[in-house]
C-alpha cells in the first residue's frame, strides 16, 4: 500500500529553491535547513537502522547518521 494515499492530509514544508541541492551523502546537514519529524504511521513501516534516524526535508525522506550526517536521500517522496 502506498502510504501517501492513506495520508493525503499530511503536508511537507517546502524548501526554498536550491536548498535540496545542498544535501549530500556523507556530509552534515547544511546549517538552517528545515526538517520535519517523520509521521509515526510512516516511521513504523521503515526499517530500523541502529544509530541512524529519519527526517523529512522538503519532499525527501533522509536517513541521518551520528551528528546529522546524511547517509541516504530518498527524493521526491511527498
mmCIF file of the N, C-alpha and C atoms, coordinates in Angstrom:
data_MODEL
# 
_entry.id   MODEL 
# 
loop_
_atom_site.group_PDB 
_atom_site.id 
_atom_site.type_symbol 
_atom_site.label_atom_id 
_atom_site.label_alt_id 
_atom_site.label_comp_id 
_atom_site.label_asym_id 
_atom_site.label_entity_id 
_atom_site.label_seq_id 
_atom_site.pdbx_PDB_ins_code 
_atom_site.Cartn_x 
_atom_site.Cartn_y 
_atom_site.Cartn_z 
_atom_site.occupancy 
_atom_site.B_iso_or_equiv 
_atom_site.pdbx_formal_charge 
_atom_site.auth_seq_id 
_atom_site.auth_comp_id 
_atom_site.auth_asym_id 
_atom_site.auth_atom_id 
_atom_site.pdbx_PDB_model_num 
ATOM 1   N N  . UNK A 1 1  ? 0.834  -1.197 0.000  1.00 0.00 ? 1  UNK A N  1 
ATOM 2   C CA . UNK A 1 1  ? 0.000  0.000  0.000  1.00 0.00 ? 1  UNK A CA 1 
ATOM 3   C C  . UNK A 1 1  ? 0.872  1.252  0.000  1.00 0.00 ? 1  UNK A C  1 
ATOM 4   N N  . UNK A 1 2  ? 0.465  2.224  -0.731 1.00 0.00 ? 2  UNK A N  1 
ATOM 5   C CA . UNK A 1 2  ? 1.187  3.484  -0.808 1.00 0.00 ? 2  UNK A CA 1 
ATOM 6   C C  . UNK A 1 2  ? 0.797  4.347  0.388  1.00 0.00 ? 2  UNK A C  1 
ATOM 7   N N  . UNK A 1 3  ? 1.747  4.707  1.225  1.00 0.00 ? 3  UNK A N  1 
ATOM 8   C CA . UNK A 1 3  ? 1.492  5.479  2.436  1.00 0.00 ? 3  UNK A CA 1 
ATOM 9   C C  . UNK A 1 3  ? 0.826  6.810  2.120  1.00 0.00 ? 3  UNK A C  1 
ATOM 10  N N  . UNK A 1 4  ? 1.199  7.436  1.030  1.00 0.00 ? 4  UNK A N  1 
ATOM 11  C CA . UNK A 1 4  ? 0.650  8.756  0.681  1.00 0.00 ? 4  UNK A CA 1 
ATOM 12  C C  . UNK A 1 4  ? -0.843 8.721  0.422  1.00 0.00 ? 4  UNK A C  1 
ATOM 13  N N  . UNK A 1 5  ? -1.355 7.617  -0.101 1.00 0.00 ? 5  UNK A N  1 
ATOM 14  C CA . UNK A 1 5  ? -2.791 7.515  -0.394 1.00 0.00 ? 5  UNK A CA 1 
ATOM 15  C C  . UNK A 1 5  ? -3.604 7.589  0.893  1.00 0.00 ? 5  UNK A C  1 
ATOM 16  N N  . UNK A 1 6  ? -3.171 6.887  1.917  1.00 0.00 ? 6  UNK A N  1 
ATOM 17  C CA . UNK A 1 6  ? -3.898 6.873  3.180  1.00 0.00 ? 6  UNK A CA 1 
ATOM 18  C C  . UNK A 1 6  ? -3.652 8.084  4.051  1.00 0.00 ? 6  UNK A C  1 
ATOM 19  N N  . UNK A 1 7  ? -2.696 8.925  3.680  1.00 0.00 ? 7  UNK A N  1 
ATOM 20  C CA . UNK A 1 7  ? -2.334 10.088 4.495  1.00 0.00 ? 7  UNK A CA 1 
ATOM 21  C C  . UNK A 1 7  ? -2.246 11.351 3.650  1.00 0.00 ? 7  UNK A C  1 
ATOM 22  N N  . UNK A 1 8  ? -3.237 11.544 2.814  1.00 0.00 ? 8  UNK A N  1 
ATOM 23  C CA . UNK A 1 8  ? -3.201 12.668 1.872  1.00 0.00 ? 8  UNK A CA 1 
ATOM 24  C C  . UNK A 1 8  ? -3.232 14.034 2.549  1.00 0.00 ? 8  UNK A C  1 
ATOM 25  N N  . UNK A 1 9  ? -3.655 14.104 3.813  1.00 0.00 ? 9  UNK A N  1 
ATOM 26  C CA . UNK A 1 9  ? -3.704 15.385 4.513  1.00 0.00 ? 9  UNK A CA 1 
ATOM 27  C C  . UNK A 1 9  ? -2.376 15.823 5.092  1.00 0.00 ? 9  UNK A C  1 
ATOM 28  N N  . UNK A 1 10 ? -1.375 14.926 5.091  1.00 0.00 ? 10 UNK A N  1 
ATOM 29  C CA . UNK A 1 10 ? -0.073 15.287 5.647  1.00 0.00 ? 10 UNK A CA 1 
ATOM 30  C C  . UNK A 1 10 ? 0.709  16.070 4.610  1.00 0.00 ? 10 UNK A C  1 
ATOM 31  N N  . UNK A 1 11 ? 1.187  17.240 4.991  1.00 0.00 ? 11 UNK A N  1 
ATOM 32  C CA . UNK A 1 11 ? 1.851  18.146 4.049  1.00 0.00 ? 11 UNK A CA 1 
ATOM 33  C C  . UNK A 1 11 ? 3.270  18.430 4.535  1.00 0.00 ? 11 UNK A C  1 
ATOM 34  N N  . UNK A 1 12 ? 4.212  18.412 3.620  1.00 0.00 ? 12 UNK A N  1 
ATOM 35  C CA . UNK A 1 12 ? 5.598  18.744 3.966  1.00 0.00 ? 12 UNK A CA 1 
ATOM 36  C C  . UNK A 1 12 ? 5.811  20.248 3.858  1.00 0.00 ? 12 UNK A C  1 
ATOM 37  N N  . UNK A 1 13 ? 6.871  20.703 4.479  1.00 0.00 ? 13 UNK A N  1 
ATOM 38  C CA . UNK A 1 13 ? 7.265  22.107 4.381  1.00 0.00 ? 13 UNK A CA 1 
ATOM 39  C C  . UNK A 1 13 ? 8.260  22.226 3.235  1.00 0.00 ? 13 UNK A C  1 
ATOM 40  N N  . UNK A 1 14 ? 7.889  22.917 2.158  1.00 0.00 ? 14 UNK A N  1 
ATOM 41  C CA . UNK A 1 14 ? 8.813  23.011 1.020  1.00 0.00 ? 14 UNK A CA 1 
ATOM 42  C C  . UNK A 1 14 ? 10.065 23.810 1.376  1.00 0.00 ? 14 UNK A C  1 
ATOM 43  N N  . UNK A 1 15 ? 11.147 23.440 0.740  1.00 0.00 ? 15 UNK A N  1 
ATOM 44  C CA . UNK A 1 15 ? 12.400 24.178 0.921  1.00 0.00 ? 15 UNK A CA 1 
ATOM 45  C C  . UNK A 1 15 ? 12.482 25.305 -0.097 1.00 0.00 ? 15 UNK A C  1 
ATOM 46  N N  . UNK A 1 16 ? 13.201 26.358 0.238  1.00 0.00 ? 16 UNK A N  1 
ATOM 47  C CA . UNK A 1 16 ? 13.433 27.406 -0.763 1.00 0.00 ? 16 UNK A CA 1 
ATOM 48  C C  . UNK A 1 16 ? 14.178 26.822 -1.970 1.00 0.00 ? 16 UNK A C  1 
ATOM 49  N N  . UNK A 1 17 ? 14.025 27.414 -3.132 1.00 0.00 ? 17 UNK A N  1 
ATOM 50  C CA . UNK A 1 17 ? 14.706 26.904 -4.330 1.00 0.00 ? 17 UNK A CA 1 
ATOM 51  C C  . UNK A 1 17 ? 16.209 26.735 -4.097 1.00 0.00 ? 17 UNK A C  1 
ATOM 52  N N  . UNK A 1 18 ? 16.735 25.624 -4.564 1.00 0.00 ? 18 UNK A N  1 
ATOM 53  C CA . UNK A 1 18 ? 18.175 25.371 -4.463 1.00 0.00 ? 18 UNK A CA 1 
ATOM 54  C C  . UNK A 1 18 ? 18.623 24.718 -3.172 1.00 0.00 ? 18 UNK A C  1 
ATOM 55  N N  . UNK A 1 19 ? 17.772 24.676 -2.144 1.00 0.00 ? 19 UNK A N  1 
ATOM 56  C CA . UNK A 1 19 ? 18.185 24.115 -0.856 1.00 0.00 ? 19 UNK A CA 1 
ATOM 57  C C  . UNK A 1 19 ? 18.364 22.594 -0.908 1.00 0.00 ? 19 UNK A C  1 
ATOM 58  N N  . UNK A 1 20 ? 17.486 21.883 -1.600 1.00 0.00 ? 20 UNK A N  1 
ATOM 59  C CA . UNK A 1 20 ? 17.589 20.427 -1.643 1.00 0.00 ? 20 UNK A CA 1 
ATOM 60  C C  . UNK A 1 20 ? 18.894 20.002 -2.313 1.00 0.00 ? 20 UNK A C  1 
ATOM 61  N N  . UNK A 1 21 ? 19.411 20.831 -3.194 1.00 0.00 ? 21 UNK A N  1 
ATOM 62  C CA . UNK A 1 21 ? 20.683 20.536 -3.865 1.00 0.00 ? 21 UNK A CA 1 
ATOM 63  C C  . UNK A 1 21 ? 21.859 20.579 -2.896 1.00 0.00 ? 21 UNK A C  1 
ATOM 64  N N  . UNK A 1 22 ? 21.667 21.208 -1.749 1.00 0.00 ? 22 UNK A N  1 
ATOM 65  C CA . UNK A 1 22 ? 22.743 21.322 -0.763 1.00 0.00 ? 22 UNK A CA 1 
ATOM 66  C C  . UNK A 1 22 ? 22.902 20.059 0.073  1.00 0.00 ? 22 UNK A C  1 
ATOM 67  N N  . UNK A 1 23 ? 21.929 19.128 -0.031 1.00 0.00 ? 23 UNK A N  1 
ATOM 68  C CA . UNK A 1 23 ? 22.040 17.866 0.696  1.00 0.00 ? 23 UNK A CA 1 
ATOM 69  C C  . UNK A 1 23 ? 22.988 16.941 -0.057 1.00 0.00 ? 23 UNK A C  1 
ATOM 70  N N  . UNK A 1 24 ? 23.982 16.405 0.654  1.00 0.00 ? 24 UNK A N  1 
ATOM 71  C CA . UNK A 1 24 ? 24.931 15.492 0.028  1.00 0.00 ? 24 UNK A CA 1 
ATOM 72  C C  . UNK A 1 24 ? 25.196 14.317 0.957  1.00 0.00 ? 24 UNK A C  1 
ATOM 73  N N  . UNK A 1 25 ? 25.192 13.115 0.394  1.00 0.00 ? 25 UNK A N  1 
ATOM 74  C CA . UNK A 1 25 ? 25.535 11.936 1.179  1.00 0.00 ? 25 UNK A CA 1 
ATOM 75  C C  . UNK A 1 25 ? 26.943 12.085 1.738  1.00 0.00 ? 25 UNK A C  1 
ATOM 76  N N  . UNK A 1 26 ? 27.103 11.717 3.003  1.00 0.00 ? 26 UNK A N  1 
ATOM 77  C CA . UNK A 1 26 ? 28.412 11.777 3.643  1.00 0.00 ? 26 UNK A CA 1 
ATOM 78  C C  . UNK A 1 26 ? 28.756 13.135 4.231  1.00 0.00 ? 26 UNK A C  1 
ATOM 79  N N  . UNK A 1 27 ? 27.909 14.115 4.028  1.00 0.00 ? 27 UNK A N  1 
ATOM 80  C CA . UNK A 1 27 ? 28.134 15.468 4.555  1.00 0.00 ? 27 UNK A CA 1 
ATOM 81  C C  . UNK A 1 27 ? 27.086 15.781 5.622  1.00 0.00 ? 27 UNK A C  1 
ATOM 82  N N  . UNK A 1 28 ? 27.421 16.646 6.590  1.00 0.00 ? 28 UNK A N  1 
ATOM 83  C CA . UNK A 1 28 ? 26.415 17.050 7.577  1.00 0.00 ? 28 UNK A CA 1 
ATOM 84  C C  . UNK A 1 28 ? 25.313 17.885 6.927  1.00 0.00 ? 28 UNK A C  1 
ATOM 85  N N  . UNK A 1 29 ? 24.155 17.909 7.590  1.00 0.00 ? 29 UNK A N  1 
ATOM 86  C CA . UNK A 1 29 ? 23.073 18.768 7.108  1.00 0.00 ? 29 UNK A CA 1 
ATOM 87  C C  . UNK A 1 29 ? 23.560 20.207 7.073  1.00 0.00 ? 29 UNK A C  1 
ATOM 88  N N  . UNK A 1 30 ? 23.235 20.945 6.033  1.00 0.00 ? 30 UNK A N  1 
ATOM 89  C CA . UNK A 1 30 ? 23.615 22.358 5.984  1.00 0.00 ? 30 UNK A CA 1 
ATOM 90  C C  . UNK A 1 30 ? 22.946 23.124 7.131  1.00 0.00 ? 30 UNK A C  1 
ATOM 91  N N  . UNK A 1 31 ? 23.623 24.135 7.668  1.00 0.00 ? 31 UNK A N  1 
ATOM 92  C CA . UNK A 1 31 ? 23.037 24.925 8.758  1.00 0.00 ? 31 UNK A CA 1 
ATOM 93  C C  . UNK A 1 31 ? 21.734 25.587 8.324  1.00 0.00 ? 31 UNK A C  1 
ATOM 94  N N  . UNK A 1 32 ? 20.757 25.551 9.204  1.00 0.00 ? 32 UNK A N  1 
ATOM 95  C CA . UNK A 1 32 ? 19.496 26.240 8.971  1.00 0.00 ? 32 UNK A CA 1 
ATOM 96  C C  . UNK A 1 32 ? 18.520 25.521 8.067  1.00 0.00 ? 32 UNK A C  1 
ATOM 97  N N  . UNK A 1 33 ? 18.844 24.351 7.598  1.00 0.00 ? 33 UNK A N  1 
ATOM 98  C CA . UNK A 1 33 ? 17.915 23.640 6.713  1.00 0.00 ? 33 UNK A CA 1 
ATOM 99  C C  . UNK A 1 33 ? 16.763 23.085 7.555  1.00 0.00 ? 33 UNK A C  1 
ATOM 100 N N  . UNK A 1 34 ? 15.548 23.310 7.075  1.00 0.00 ? 34 UNK A N  1 
ATOM 101 C CA . UNK A 1 34 ? 14.351 22.908 7.821  1.00 0.00 ? 34 UNK A CA 1 
ATOM 102 C C  . UNK A 1 34 ? 14.102 21.418 7.655  1.00 0.00 ? 34 UNK A C  1 
ATOM 103 N N  . UNK A 1 35 ? 13.799 20.757 8.766  1.00 0.00 ? 35 UNK A N  1 
ATOM 104 C CA . UNK A 1 35 ? 13.438 19.347 8.699  1.00 0.00 ? 35 UNK A CA 1 
ATOM 105 C C  . UNK A 1 35 ? 12.226 19.087 9.567  1.00 0.00 ? 35 UNK A C  1 
ATOM 106 N N  . UNK A 1 36 ? 11.460 18.071 9.183  1.00 0.00 ? 36 UNK A N  1 
ATOM 107 C CA . UNK A 1 36 ? 10.266 17.683 9.917  1.00 0.00 ? 36 UNK A CA 1 
ATOM 108 C C  . UNK A 1 36 ? 10.453 16.261 10.428 1.00 0.00 ? 36 UNK A C  1 
ATOM 109 N N  . UNK A 1 37 ? 9.757  15.965 11.510 1.00 0.00 ? 37 UNK A N  1 
ATOM 110 C CA . UNK A 1 37 ? 9.745  14.594 12.006 1.00 0.00 ? 37 UNK A CA 1 
ATOM 111 C C  . UNK A 1 37 ? 8.955  13.725 11.030 1.00 0.00 ? 37 UNK A C  1 
ATOM 112 N N  . UNK A 1 38 ? 9.358  12.482 10.919 1.00 0.00 ? 38 UNK A N  1 
ATOM 113 C CA . UNK A 1 38 ? 8.637  11.539 10.076 1.00 0.00 ? 38 UNK A CA 1 
ATOM 114 C C  . UNK A 1 38 ? 7.357  11.149 10.813 1.00 0.00 ? 38 UNK A C  1 
ATOM 115 N N  . UNK A 1 39 ? 6.201  11.180 10.144 1.00 0.00 ? 39 UNK A N  1 
ATOM 116 C CA . UNK A 1 39 ? 4.951  10.804 10.803 1.00 0.00 ? 39 UNK A CA 1 
ATOM 117 C C  . UNK A 1 39 ? 5.055  9.383  11.384 1.00 0.00 ? 39 UNK A C  1 
ATOM 118 N N  . UNK A 1 40 ? 4.541  9.170  12.607 1.00 0.00 ? 40 UNK A N  1 
ATOM 119 C CA . UNK A 1 40 ? 4.633  7.846  13.234 1.00 0.00 ? 40 UNK A CA 1 
ATOM 120 C C  . UNK A 1 40 ? 4.075  6.718  12.369 1.00 0.00 ? 40 UNK A C  1 
ATOM 121 N N  . UNK A 1 41 ? 3.020  7.000  11.618 1.00 0.00 ? 41 UNK A N  1 
ATOM 122 C CA . UNK A 1 41 ? 2.435  5.951  10.779 1.00 0.00 ? 41 UNK A CA 1 
ATOM 123 C C  . UNK A 1 41 ? 3.379  5.517  9.657  1.00 0.00 ? 41 UNK A C  1 
ATOM 124 N N  . UNK A 1 42 ? 4.252  6.399  9.206  1.00 0.00 ? 42 UNK A N  1 
ATOM 125 C CA . UNK A 1 42 ? 5.250  6.053  8.197  1.00 0.00 ? 42 UNK A CA 1 
ATOM 126 C C  . UNK A 1 42 ? 6.487  5.476  8.865  1.00 0.00 ? 42 UNK A C  1 
ATOM 127 N N  . UNK A 1 43 ? 6.899  6.053  9.962  1.00 0.00 ? 43 UNK A N  1 
ATOM 128 C CA . UNK A 1 43 ? 8.099  5.608  10.665 1.00 0.00 ? 43 UNK A CA 1 
ATOM 129 C C  . UNK A 1 43 ? 7.997  4.136  11.046 1.00 0.00 ? 43 UNK A C  1 
ATOM 130 N N  . UNK A 1 44 ? 6.802  3.702  11.424 1.00 0.00 ? 44 UNK A N  1 
ATOM 131 C CA . UNK A 1 44 ? 6.604  2.311  11.801 1.00 0.00 ? 44 UNK A CA 1 
ATOM 132 C C  . UNK A 1 44 ? 6.791  1.329  10.658 1.00 0.00 ? 44 UNK A C  1 
ATOM 133 N N  . UNK A 1 45 ? 6.717  1.803  9.425  1.00 0.00 ? 45 UNK A N  1 
ATOM 134 C CA . UNK A 1 45 ? 6.881  0.915  8.276  1.00 0.00 ? 45 UNK A CA 1 
ATOM 135 C C  . UNK A 1 45 ? 8.289  0.965  7.682  1.00 0.00 ? 45 UNK A C  1 
ATOM 136 N N  . UNK A 1 46 ? 9.156  1.819  8.236  1.00 0.00 ? 46 UNK A N  1 
ATOM 137 C CA . UNK A 1 46 ? 10.531 1.924  7.747  1.00 0.00 ? 46 UNK A CA 1 
ATOM 138 C C  . UNK A 1 46 ? 11.441 0.973  8.515  1.00 0.00 ? 46 UNK A C  1 
ATOM 139 N N  . UNK A 1 47 ? 12.502 0.488  7.873  1.00 0.00 ? 47 UNK A N  1 
ATOM 140 C CA . UNK A 1 47 ? 13.419 -0.395 8.591  1.00 0.00 ? 47 UNK A CA 1 
ATOM 141 C C  . UNK A 1 47 ? 14.163 0.368  9.695  1.00 0.00 ? 47 UNK A C  1 
ATOM 142 N N  . UNK A 1 48 ? 14.366 -0.298 10.810 1.00 0.00 ? 48 UNK A N  1 
ATOM 143 C CA . UNK A 1 48 ? 15.138 0.288  11.902 1.00 0.00 ? 48 UNK A CA 1 
ATOM 144 C C  . UNK A 1 48 ? 16.613 0.088  11.583 1.00 0.00 ? 48 UNK A C  1 
ATOM 145 N N  . UNK A 1 49 ? 17.355 1.172  11.589 1.00 0.00 ? 49 UNK A N  1 
ATOM 146 C CA . UNK A 1 49 ? 18.787 1.114  11.310 1.00 0.00 ? 49 UNK A CA 1 
ATOM 147 C C  . UNK A 1 49 ? 19.493 1.643  12.553 1.00 0.00 ? 49 UNK A C  1 
ATOM 148 N N  . UNK A 1 50 ? 20.175 0.754  13.264 1.00 0.00 ? 50 UNK A N  1 
ATOM 149 C CA . UNK A 1 50 ? 20.828 1.109  14.525 1.00 0.00 ? 50 UNK A CA 1 
ATOM 150 C C  . UNK A 1 50 ? 21.778 2.295  14.339 1.00 0.00 ? 50 UNK A C  1 
ATOM 151 N N  . UNK A 1 51 ? 21.617 3.325  15.162 1.00 0.00 ? 51 UNK A N  1 
ATOM 152 C CA . UNK A 1 51 ? 22.491 4.501  15.124 1.00 0.00 ? 51 UNK A CA 1 
ATOM 153 C C  . UNK A 1 51 ? 22.089 5.553  14.104 1.00 0.00 ? 51 UNK A C  1 
ATOM 154 N N  . UNK A 1 52 ? 20.969 5.337  13.409 1.00 0.00 ? 52 UNK A N  1 
ATOM 155 C CA . UNK A 1 52 ? 20.505 6.277  12.394 1.00 0.00 ? 52 UNK A CA 1 
ATOM 156 C C  . UNK A 1 52 ? 19.088 6.727  12.716 1.00 0.00 ? 52 UNK A C  1 
ATOM 157 N N  . UNK A 1 53 ? 18.693 7.858  12.135 1.00 0.00 ? 53 UNK A N  1 
ATOM 158 C CA . UNK A 1 53 ? 17.327 8.351  12.289 1.00 0.00 ? 53 UNK A CA 1 
ATOM 159 C C  . UNK A 1 53 ? 16.846 8.867  10.934 1.00 0.00 ? 53 UNK A C  1 
ATOM 160 N N  . UNK A 1 54 ? 15.532 9.041  10.836 1.00 0.00 ? 54 UNK A N  1 
ATOM 161 C CA . UNK A 1 54 ? 14.929 9.545  9.605  1.00 0.00 ? 54 UNK A CA 1 
ATOM 162 C C  . UNK A 1 54 ? 14.403 10.956 9.842  1.00 0.00 ? 54 UNK A C  1 
ATOM 163 N N  . UNK A 1 55 ? 14.405 11.760 8.795  1.00 0.00 ? 55 UNK A N  1 
ATOM 164 C CA . UNK A 1 55 ? 13.802 13.094 8.827  1.00 0.00 ? 55 UNK A CA 1 
ATOM 165 C C  . UNK A 1 55 ? 13.210 13.379 7.453  1.00 0.00 ? 55 UNK A C  1 
ATOM 166 N N  . UNK A 1 56 ? 12.206 14.234 7.432  1.00 0.00 ? 56 UNK A N  1 
ATOM 167 C CA . UNK A 1 56 ? 11.638 14.709 6.172  1.00 0.00 ? 56 UNK A CA 1 
ATOM 168 C C  . UNK A 1 56 ? 12.212 16.100 5.932  1.00 0.00 ? 56 UNK A C  1 
ATOM 169 N N  . UNK A 1 57 ? 12.841 16.253 4.791  1.00 0.00 ? 57 UNK A N  1 
ATOM 170 C CA . UNK A 1 57 ? 13.418 17.546 4.419  1.00 0.00 ? 57 UNK A CA 1 
ATOM 171 C C  . UNK A 1 57 ? 12.863 17.893 3.047  1.00 0.00 ? 57 UNK A C  1 
ATOM 172 N N  . UNK A 1 58 ? 12.018 18.923 3.014  1.00 0.00 ? 58 UNK A N  1 
ATOM 173 C CA . UNK A 1 58 ? 11.329 19.265 1.763  1.00 0.00 ? 58 UNK A CA 1 
ATOM 174 C C  . UNK A 1 58 ? 10.448 18.105 1.363  1.00 0.00 ? 58 UNK A C  1 
ATOM 175 N N  . UNK A 1 59 ? 10.646 17.565 0.167  1.00 0.00 ? 59 UNK A N  1 
ATOM 176 C CA . UNK A 1 59 ? 9.863  16.420 -0.305 1.00 0.00 ? 59 UNK A CA 1 
ATOM 177 C C  . UNK A 1 59 ? 10.649 15.116 -0.208 1.00 0.00 ? 59 UNK A C  1 
ATOM 178 N N  . UNK A 1 60 ? 11.780 15.140 0.494  1.00 0.00 ? 60 UNK A N  1 
ATOM 179 C CA . UNK A 1 60 ? 12.655 13.970 0.582  1.00 0.00 ? 60 UNK A CA 1 
ATOM 180 C C  . UNK A 1 60 ? 12.622 13.340 1.963  1.00 0.00 ? 60 UNK A C  1 
ATOM 181 N N  . UNK A 1 61 ? 12.778 12.021 1.995  1.00 0.00 ? 61 UNK A N  1 
ATOM 182 C CA . UNK A 1 61 ? 12.996 11.286 3.234  1.00 0.00 ? 61 UNK A CA 1 
ATOM 183 C C  . UNK A 1 61 ? 14.501 11.088 3.331  1.00 0.00 ? 61 UNK A C  1 
ATOM 184 N N  . UNK A 1 62 ? 15.081 11.499 4.452  1.00 0.00 ? 62 UNK A N  1 
ATOM 185 C CA . UNK A 1 62 ? 16.531 11.476 4.598  1.00 0.00 ? 62 UNK A CA 1 
ATOM 186 C C  . UNK A 1 62 ? 16.911 10.604 5.786  1.00 0.00 ? 62 UNK A C  1 
ATOM 187 N N  . UNK A 1 63 ? 17.894 9.729  5.586  1.00 0.00 ? 63 UNK A N  1 
ATOM 188 C CA . UNK A 1 63 ? 18.449 8.899  6.645  1.00 0.00 ? 63 UNK A CA 1 
ATOM 189 C C  . UNK A 1 63 ? 19.681 9.612  7.179  1.00 0.00 ? 63 UNK A C  1 
ATOM 190 N N  . UNK A 1 64 ? 19.667 9.883  8.481  1.00 0.00 ? 64 UNK A N  1 
ATOM 191 C CA . UNK A 1 64 ? 20.744 10.649 9.106  1.00 0.00 ? 64 UNK A CA 1 
ATOM 192 C C  . UNK A 1 64 ? 21.536 9.780  10.069 1.00 0.00 ? 64 UNK A C  1 
ATOM 193 N N  . UNK A 1 65 ? 22.845 9.916  10.022 1.00 0.00 ? 65 UNK A N  1 
ATOM 194 C CA . UNK A 1 65 ? 23.725 9.228  10.949 1.00 0.00 ? 65 UNK A CA 1 
ATOM 195 C C  . UNK A 1 65 ? 24.098 10.140 12.098 1.00 0.00 ? 65 UNK A C  1 
ATOM 196 N N  . UNK A 1 66 ? 25.095 9.725  12.852 1.00 0.00 ? 66 UNK A N  1 
ATOM 197 C CA . UNK A 1 66 ? 25.564 10.490 14.004 1.00 0.00 ? 66 UNK A CA 1 
ATOM 198 C C  . UNK A 1 66 ? 25.978 11.894 13.573 1.00 0.00 ? 66 UNK A C  1 
ATOM 199 N N  . UNK A 1 67 ? 25.626 12.874 14.385 1.00 0.00 ? 67 UNK A N  1 
ATOM 200 C CA . UNK A 1 67 ? 25.991 14.256 14.104 1.00 0.00 ? 67 UNK A CA 1 
ATOM 201 C C  . UNK A 1 67 ? 25.245 14.870 12.933 1.00 0.00 ? 67 UNK A C  1 
ATOM 202 N N  . UNK A 1 68 ? 24.138 14.247 12.504 1.00 0.00 ? 68 UNK A N  1 
ATOM 203 C CA . UNK A 1 68 ? 23.359 14.807 11.406 1.00 0.00 ? 68 UNK A CA 1 
ATOM 204 C C  . UNK A 1 68 ? 23.975 14.615 10.040 1.00 0.00 ? 68 UNK A C  1 
ATOM 205 N N  . UNK A 1 69 ? 24.872 13.626 9.911  1.00 0.00 ? 69 UNK A N  1 
ATOM 206 C CA . UNK A 1 69 ? 25.493 13.352 8.612  1.00 0.00 ? 69 UNK A CA 1 
ATOM 207 C C  . UNK A 1 69 ? 24.487 12.606 7.740  1.00 0.00 ? 69 UNK A C  1 
ATOM 208 N N  . UNK A 1 70 ? 24.334 13.057 6.508  1.00 0.00 ? 70 UNK A N  1 
ATOM 209 C CA . UNK A 1 70 ? 23.378 12.469 5.573  1.00 0.00 ? 70 UNK A CA 1 
ATOM 210 C C  . UNK A 1 70 ? 23.912 11.119 5.089  1.00 0.00 ? 70 UNK A C  1 
ATOM 211 N N  . UNK A 1 71 ? 23.173 10.053 5.397  1.00 0.00 ? 71 UNK A N  1 
ATOM 212 C CA . UNK A 1 71 ? 23.563 8.712  4.969  1.00 0.00 ? 71 UNK A CA 1 
ATOM 213 C C  . UNK A 1 71 ? 22.892 8.342  3.645  1.00 0.00 ? 71 UNK A C  1 
ATOM 214 N N  . UNK A 1 72 ? 21.639 8.758  3.473  1.00 0.00 ? 72 UNK A N  1 
ATOM 215 C CA . UNK A 1 72 ? 20.928 8.455  2.235  1.00 0.00 ? 72 UNK A CA 1 
ATOM 216 C C  . UNK A 1 72 ? 19.796 9.458  2.038  1.00 0.00 ? 72 UNK A C  1 
ATOM 217 N N  . UNK A 1 73 ? 19.437 9.690  0.792  1.00 0.00 ? 73 UNK A N  1 
ATOM 218 C CA . UNK A 1 73 ? 18.373 10.632 0.444  1.00 0.00 ? 73 UNK A CA 1 
ATOM 219 C C  . UNK A 1 73 ? 17.409 9.919  -0.501 1.00 0.00 ? 73 UNK A C  1 
ATOM 220 N N  . UNK A 1 74 ? 16.160 9.843  -0.080 1.00 0.00 ? 74 UNK A N  1 
ATOM 221 C CA . UNK A 1 74 ? 15.108 9.305  -0.932 1.00 0.00 ? 74 UNK A CA 1 
ATOM 222 C C  . UNK A 1 74 ? 14.272 10.499 -1.373 1.00 0.00 ? 74 UNK A C  1 
ATOM 223 N N  . UNK A 1 75 ? 14.540 11.018 -2.555 1.00 0.00 ? 75 UNK A N  1 
ATOM 224 C CA . UNK A 1 75 ? 13.964 12.278 -3.002 1.00 0.00 ? 75 UNK A CA 1 
ATOM 225 C C  . UNK A 1 75 ? 12.572 12.183 -3.568 1.00 0.00 ? 75 UNK A C  1 
ATOM 226 N N  . UNK A 1 76 ? 11.868 13.284 -3.523 1.00 0.00 ? 76 UNK A N  1 
ATOM 227 C CA . UNK A 1 76 ? 10.536 13.468 -4.106 1.00 0.00 ? 76 UNK A CA 1 
ATOM 228 C C  . UNK A 1 76 ? 9.539  12.384 -3.725 1.00 0.00 ? 76 UNK A C  1 
ATOM 229 N N  . UNK A 1 77 ? 9.491  12.054 -2.445 1.00 0.00 ? 77 UNK A N  1 
ATOM 230 C CA . UNK A 1 77 ? 8.539  11.054 -1.974 1.00 0.00 ? 77 UNK A CA 1 
ATOM 231 C C  . UNK A 1 77 ? 7.198  11.671 -1.584 1.00 0.00 ? 77 UNK A C  1 
ATOM 232 N N  . UNK A 1 78 ? 7.209  12.938 -1.219 1.00 0.00 ? 78 UNK A N  1 
ATOM 233 C CA . UNK A 1 78 ? 5.975  13.552 -0.695 1.00 0.00 ? 78 UNK A CA 1 
ATOM 234 C C  . UNK A 1 78 ? 5.483  14.628 -1.632 1.00 0.00 ? 78 UNK A C  1 
# 
